[in-house]
Amino acid sequence: MQQNNKDEYANPYPDFDANNGHGIWDLSSKQLDKTLVNKIQSAANQFTETVNTEGDRTSDYSVYTGITGIALLNFLISQRFNDSKALAKADDLLRRAPMKVHKSRITFLQDTGPVAVAAVVAHYLGKASEAKKNVSRLMAILDDVIASNPETPDECLYGRVGYLYSLLFVRKHLGPQSIDPAALKKVVGAVLSSGKSRAALLRSKVPLVFQWHGKNYYGAAHGVSGILQLLLQSGVLSAEDKVQLIKPTLDDLIAQRLPSGNFPSSQGSRSDRLVQWCHGAPGFAELLATAYKEFGEERYRTVALESGEVVWQRGLCTKGYSICHGVSGNAYTFLQLYQMTGDPKHLYRAGCFADWCLSLPKHQQLQPDRPFSLFEGLAGVAYFLVDVQDPSKAGFPAYNLQL
């Protein structure tokens, strides 16, 4: 297994042992050790208090790096612990966000995130008219999203599938009647048309080709893996599209794997440096677990597990603890694999990475630009520490619909 000491720390934790919990695993209850869980709870509470106090001192209102990401953390807490104060805090934060969507920021991680989260929070607060108003705001840009515009990307961070996640997030919480399935089909159709058109233009043997800033990225944030992950969760793909478009594109991605088992960041790159959600094995592990659930083919399960081995060996990033490109985001790999297999090894590994996160900021060589944010900073670490306490429900924000 290749290891680049510049980008990751050597993993100091012994691997799972059914006869020795190593302070991470309780052999009798077959769950995470209670002492560790208590530390996780304490850190999650402390980190959340810090971001609630310090993190709202920003004009950034996005999920990715702004106050809506902190609102989403509070919403998660309200869901997991039936915490009305956390729900009220989420509502308070969202009231500071302008509910406007710019055409270049159509995604859940950008401008539609505040609108979608506000709709859901209003729903749980019993404010039906407010929730409906925000759903209408979300739907008002549908025609712009699906328009055949080569400047509109398809990826998660700025593109169409990020808008798709906003619709799916609302639908999950407000019910199937809240979002017309026809709208979902239109967005999915626009993404597939874009991918097919680019494939034809480039005379590609792969049926779907996607680019961001003229480059064919593979990772979760800007690339094909993120696009396929959200298309598979849409629930509106036809059987023909799954067989003729999704599977061949996914199989081509798998064929691009590096000798180490990691994935390159983009087409033509053979660099094997990045093991993080936005570029590398962690985002692919989630996609492959989703593909296994969808298609039931053992080869997808196998590659998902092999991706998990890469993350276990190389996932303690020197960059820090963030969800986007750090340890807490990488730890979701193990939660996803635990949900897929039920194998306690994966929950143990998630516990090891959670334990590593308790050392913050000791192993953080890169200071986050937005230190309290969900995807770059402390809110993301808190989000993971909340999620790991209920592993069967855990899901990577803006990428997995578990919440």
C-alpha positions in Angstrom: 0.0 0.0 0.0 1.5 3.3 -1.1 1.8 5.9 1.6 2.8 9.5 1.2 3.9 10.9 4.6 3.4 14.4 3.4 -0.3 14.0 3.0 -1.2 11.4 5.7 -0.1 10.2 9.1 0.7 6.5 9.6 -2.4 4.9 11.2 -1.3 4.2 14.8 -4.5 2.1 15.7 -4.4 -1.7 15.7 -7.1 -3.1 13.4 -10.2 -4.7 14.7 -9.7 -7.7 17.0 -12.7 -9.7 18.3 -10.7 -10.4 21.5 -9.3 -7.0 22.3 -11.3 -3.7 22.0 -8.2 -1.5 22.4 -10.3 1.1 24.3 -12.4 1.6 21.1 -14.7 -1.4 21.1 -16.7 -3.0 23.9 -16.4 -6.8 23.6 -19.5 -7.5 25.6 -22.0 -5.1 24.1 -20.4 -5.3 20.7 -20.6 -1.5 20.3 -18.2 1.4 20.7 -16.7 1.6 24.2 -18.8 3.6 26.6 -15.9 5.7 27.8 -15.1 6.6 24.2 -18.7 7.4 23.5 -18.8 9.7 26.5 -15.8 11.5 25.2 -17.3 11.8 21.8 -20.5 13.2 23.2 -18.6 15.7 25.3 -16.5 16.9 22.3 -19.6 17.1 20.1 -21.3 19.3 22.6 -18.3 21.5 23.1 -17.6 21.9 19.4 -21.2 22.7 18.7 -21.3 25.3 21.4 -18.2 26.9 19.9 -19.5 27.0 16.4 -22.9 28.3 17.6 -21.1 31.1 19.4 -18.3 31.9 16.9 -19.5 30.6 13.6 -22.3 33.0 12.9 -19.9 35.9 12.6 -19.8 35.6 8.8 -21.6 36.9 5.8 -21.3 33.5 4.2 -24.7 31.8 4.3 -23.9 28.6 2.4 -24.1 25.0 3.7 -20.5 24.5 2.5 -18.7 27.2 4.5 -21.4 29.4 6.0 -24.1 29.7 8.6 -26.5 27.2 6.9 -23.9 24.5 7.5 -24.1 25.3 11.2 -27.9 25.3 11.0 -27.7 21.8 9.5 -25.6 20.6 12.4 -28.2 21.9 14.8 -30.9 20.3 12.7 -29.1 17.0 12.9 -28.9 17.3 16.7 -32.6 18.1 16.9 -33.3 15.0 14.9 -31.0 12.6 16.8 -31.8 13.8 20.3 -35.3 15.3 19.9 -33.7 18.6 20.9 -36.1 21.6 20.5 -33.5 24.1 21.4 -31.2 22.9 18.6 -34.1 23.2 16.2 -34.8 26.7 17.4 -31.1 27.5 16.9 -31.2 26.2 13.3 -34.2 28.4 12.7 -32.5 31.5 14.2 -29.4 31.0 12.0 -31.5 30.5 8.8 -33.3 33.8 9.4 -30.0 35.5 8.7 -29.6 33.9 5.3 -31.0 35.7 2.3 -33.4 33.3 0.5 -32.1 34.1 -3.0 -30.6 31.8 -5.6 -28.1 32.9 -8.1 -27.9 30.9 -11.3 -24.2 30.0 -10.7 -25.0 28.8 -7.2 -27.9 26.4 -7.6 -26.8 23.6 -5.3 -27.6 22.4 -1.8 -24.0 23.4 -0.7 -24.5 26.9 -2.1 -27.7 28.9 -2.5 -30.5 26.3 -2.6 -29.3 24.8 0.7 -30.5 27.6 2.9 -33.9 27.5 1.1 -34.2 23.7 1.4 -33.0 23.5 5.0 -35.3 26.4 5.9 -38.3 24.6 4.4 -37.5 21.5 6.4 -36.9 23.3 9.7 -40.1 25.3 9.2 -41.9 21.9 8.7 -40.7 20.5 12.0 -41.6 23.8 13.7 -45.2 23.4 12.5 -44.9 26.4 10.2 -46.6 24.9 7.1 -47.1 28.1 5.2 -43.4 29.1 5.6 -42.2 25.7 4.5 -44.5 25.8 1.4 -43.1 29.3 0.6 -39.6 28.0 0.6 -40.4 25.0 -1.5 -41.9 27.3 -4.0 -38.7 29.3 -4.0 -36.8 26.1 -4.6 -39.0 25.1 -7.5 -38.9 28.6 -9.1 -35.5 28.0 -10.6 -36.2 24.5 -12.0 -36.4 25.8 -15.6 -33.0 27.5 -15.3 -31.4 24.4 -13.8 -32.6 22.1 -16.6 -32.0 24.5 -19.4 -29.5 23.3 -22.0 -26.7 25.6 -20.9 -23.2 24.4 -21.4 -22.1 26.8 -18.6 -24.2 24.9 -16.1 -22.1 22.1 -14.5 -23.6 18.8 -13.4 -21.5 18.1 -10.3 -22.3 18.3 -6.5 -20.7 21.5 -5.4 -22.0 23.9 -8.1 -24.0 21.8 -10.5 -27.3 20.2 -11.2 -27.1 17.2 -9.0 -26.5 19.6 -6.1 -29.9 21.1 -6.9 -31.2 17.6 -7.1 -30.1 16.9 -3.6 -32.0 20.0 -2.4 -35.2 18.5 -3.9 -34.5 15.1 -2.4 -33.7 16.5 1.0 -37.0 18.4 1.1 -38.9 15.4 -0.2 -37.5 13.1 2.4 -38.6 15.3 5.3 -41.8 16.9 3.9 -43.1 13.7 2.2 -43.4 12.6 -1.4 -46.2 15.1 -2.1 -43.9 18.0 -1.5 -41.8 17.6 -4.6 -43.4 16.5 -7.9 -41.6 13.4 -9.2 -41.8 15.0 -12.6 -39.4 17.7 -11.4 -36.9 15.1 -10.2 -37.2 13.4 -13.6 -36.5 16.7 -15.4 -33.3 17.4 -13.4 -32.1 13.8 -13.8 -32.9 14.0 -17.5 -31.0 17.2 -17.9 -27.9 15.7 -16.2 -28.1 12.6 -18.4 -28.5 14.7 -21.6 -25.5 16.8 -20.6 -23.4 13.7 -20.0 -24.5 12.1 -23.3 -23.9 15.2 -25.3 -20.4 15.7 -24.0 -19.6 12.0 -24.6 -20.7 12.4 -28.2 -18.8 15.6 -28.7 -15.6 13.9 -27.3 -16.3 10.6 -29.1 -16.0 8.8 -25.8 -16.6 5.1 -25.4 -18.1 5.9 -22.0 -21.8 6.8 -22.3 -21.7 9.7 -19.9 -18.9 12.3 -19.7 -18.9 15.3 -17.3 -16.6 18.2 -17.0 -16.0 21.0 -14.6 -13.9 23.9 -15.8 -13.0 21.8 -18.9 -11.7 18.9 -16.9 -13.1 15.4 -16.4 -13.0 15.1 -12.6 -13.7 11.8 -10.9 -14.2 12.7 -7.2 -17.2 13.4 -5.1 -17.3 17.2 -5.0 -16.7 18.1 -8.7 -16.7 14.8 -10.5 -18.4 11.7 -11.9 -18.6 9.8 -8.7 -20.6 12.5 -7.0 -22.9 12.8 -10.0 -23.6 9.1 -10.1 -24.1 8.9 -6.3 -26.9 11.4 -6.4 -28.5 10.0 -9.6 -28.7 6.6 -8.0 -30.4 8.1 -5.0 -32.9 10.0 -7.1 -35.4 7.1 -7.3 -36.4 8.2 -10.8 -33.8 6.5 -13.1 -35.3 4.2 -15.6 -34.2 0.6 -15.8 -32.8 1.3 -19.3 -30.8 4.3 -18.1 -29.3 2.3 -15.2 -28.1 -0.4 -17.5 -27.1 1.6 -20.6 -25.8 4.8 -19.0 -25.1 4.5 -15.2 -23.4 1.1 -15.0 -21.0 1.5 -17.9 -19.9 4.9 -16.6 -19.5 3.4 -13.1 -17.5 0.5 -14.5 -15.2 2.9 -16.4 -14.6 4.7 -13.1 -13.6 1.5 -11.4 -11.2 0.7 -14.3 -9.4 4.0 -13.6 -8.3 2.8 -10.1 -4.6 3.3 -9.2 -2.4 0.3 -8.2 -2.9 1.2 -4.6 -6.6 0.9 -4.8 -7.1 4.6 -4.5 -8.8 6.7 -7.3 -7.2 9.5 -9.3 -8.7 13.0 -9.1 -9.3 13.4 -12.8 -8.9 11.8 -16.2 -5.3 11.3 -17.2 -3.9 11.9 -13.8 -1.9 9.0 -12.1 -1.1 11.0 -9.0 -1.9 9.0 -5.9 -1.8 11.7 -3.2 -5.4 12.5 -2.2 -7.4 10.2 0.1 -10.3 12.5 1.1 -14.0 12.9 0.4 -13.7 15.5 -2.4 -11.0 13.6 -4.3 -10.2 10.0 -3.7 -11.3 6.7 -2.2 -13.8 8.0 0.5 -16.3 9.4 -2.0 -16.0 6.4 -4.2 -16.6 4.0 -1.3 -20.0 5.6 -0.7 -20.9 5.5 -4.4 -19.9 1.8 -4.6 -21.9 0.9 -1.5 -24.9 2.7 -3.1 -24.3 0.9 -6.4 -24.2 -2.5 -4.5 -27.5 -1.7 -2.8 -29.0 -0.7 -6.2 -27.7 -3.5 -8.4 -26.8 -6.3 -6.0 -23.6 -7.1 -7.8 -20.8 -8.4 -5.6 -18.1 -6.6 -7.6 -19.4 -3.3 -6.4 -19.3 -4.5 -2.8 -15.8 -5.8 -3.3 -14.4 -2.5 -4.6 -16.3 -0.6 -1.9 -14.5 -2.7 0.8 -11.2 -2.3 -1.0 -11.7 1.5 -1.0 -12.3 1.2 2.7 -8.9 -0.5 3.2 -7.3 2.5 1.4 -9.0 4.9 3.8 -8.1 2.8 6.8 -4.4 2.8 5.8 -4.2 6.4 4.5 -7.1 8.4 5.7 -5.6 10.2 8.7 -4.9 13.4 6.6 -2.3 15.9 7.6 -4.6 18.6 6.3 -6.7 18.2 9.3 -10.1 17.0 10.6 -12.6 18.4 8.1 -15.5 16.7 6.3 -14.4 17.8 2.9 -10.7 17.0 2.9 -10.0 15.6 6.4 -10.4 12.8 8.9 -14.0 13.3 9.9 -15.1 13.1 6.2 -13.0 10.0 5.7 -14.6 8.3 8.7 -17.9 8.3 6.9 -16.5 5.6 4.7 -16.6 3.2 7.6 -20.1 4.2 8.7 -21.3 3.5 5.1 -19.5 0.2 5.0 -20.9 -0.7 8.4 -24.4 0.0 7.1 -23.7 -2.1 4.0 -22.2 -5.1 5.8 -23.1 -5.0 9.5 -19.5 -6.0 10.1 -18.3 -4.5 13.4 -14.9 -4.0 12.0 -16.1 -0.9 10.2 -17.8 0.6 13.2 -14.6 0.0 15.2 -12.6 1.8 12.5 -15.1 4.7 12.6 -14.5 4.8 16.3 -10.7 5.0 15.8 -11.1 7.9 13.5 -13.5 9.5 16.0 -10.9 9.1 18.7 -8.4 10.8 16.4 -10.8 13.7 16.0 -10.8 14.2 19.8 -7.1 15.3 19.5 -8.1 18.4 17.5 -6.2 20.6 16.7 -3.0 18.5 17.4 -2.8 16.9 13.9 -4.0 19.8 11.8 -1.2 21.1 9.6 -3.5 23.2 7.4 -5.5 25.9 9.1 -9.0 26.0 7.6 -10.0 29.2 5.8 -13.4 29.0 7.5 -12.5 27.3 10.8 -16.1 27.0 12.2 -17.8 25.8 9.0 -19.4 22.5 8.1 -17.2 21.4 5.2 -13.9 23.0 6.2 -14.0 23.4 9.9 -15.3 22.5 13.4 -19.0 22.2 12.6 -18.2 19.2 10.3 -16.2 17.4 13.0 -19.1 18.0 15.4 -21.5 16.7 12.7 -19.6 13.4 12.4 -19.2 13.0 16.2 -23.0 13.3 16.5 -23.6 10.9 13.6 -21.2 8.2 14.8 -23.3 7.9 18.0 -26.1 6.5 15.8 -24.3 4.7 13.0 -27.3 3.0 11.4 -28.7 6.5 10.6 -25.4 8.3 9.8 -25.0 9.9 6.4 -22.5 12.3 4.8 -24.2 15.7 4.5 -25.2 16.8 0.9 -24.1 13.4 -0.4 -26.2 10.8 1.4 -29.9 11.0 2.2 -29.8 9.2 5.6 -30.6 12.3 7.6 
